Amino acid sequence: TLVKPIASSTIKQKIVQFLKEQKTIREIGVDNTVSTVQEKKPENSKPVEVVHTNTVVDDKKHILIIDDDPIMLRLIKTDLKDYYNVATAISGKIGLNFLQRKNTDLILLDYEMPEENGAEIFKKIRAVEEFRNIPIVFLTGMNNREITQKLLSMKPQGYLLKPIEHVKLLNTIQQIIG
C-alpha cells in the first residue's frame, strides 16, 4: 500500500519489492536499464520468457540542500549530482515544503541564514515525527568554538566548514547514508 504524498523513489521501491515477492528475477545491465526475467510454470518444457523494458533504475540516495546562497547551492549540487539525486532550497521554508512532498535521505543545512537560521529549521524538522530520523549535516562558514559547541549540542549527524572540500563532503555523506 502507498500513502500520499509519495515520492517516485518510494514507488520504485514498492514495485521492486512487489516484483521480488512475485518471484520475478531482476537483472540490471551496465547501462542501468532493467531486464526482467519472469518465471513461468512451463507446460511441455517451454523456455523462460524474457521481457525487456527501457525503465531506468535510479538507486541513488536523495539529498536536500538548504542554503540561502545560490552560488553555494550550485557548487554543492555540482559536487554531488553524479553520486546522488539532489534538490535545493533557498530558504528553510522552501526546504520544509519540499519535505512535505518528497522523501530525502539527508539534509545539508546552512547554519547562518536570514529570516530563520539553521538552528530554527533544524528544530522544526526534528519536531515533525516523519522527518525526525532524517540525518542533518550543518554547513557553516563560522569557525569558532562557541558556534561549534552550539552546533554539536543540537546533535546533528555532522557539520562541515565552508568552503567545503569536495572529498570531505563526499566522505561525510558516505559515512552517514552510504
Buried (B, 14 or more C-beta within 10 A) or exposed (E): EEEEEEBEBBEBEEEBEEBEEEEBEEEEEEEEBBBBBEEEEEEEEEEEEEEEEEEEEEEBBBBBBBBBBEEBBEBBBEBBEEEBBBBBBBBBBBBBEBBEEBBBBBBBBBBBBEEBBBBEBBEBBBEEEEBEEBBBBBBBBEEEEEBBEBBEEBEBBBBBBBEBEEEEBBEBBEEBBE
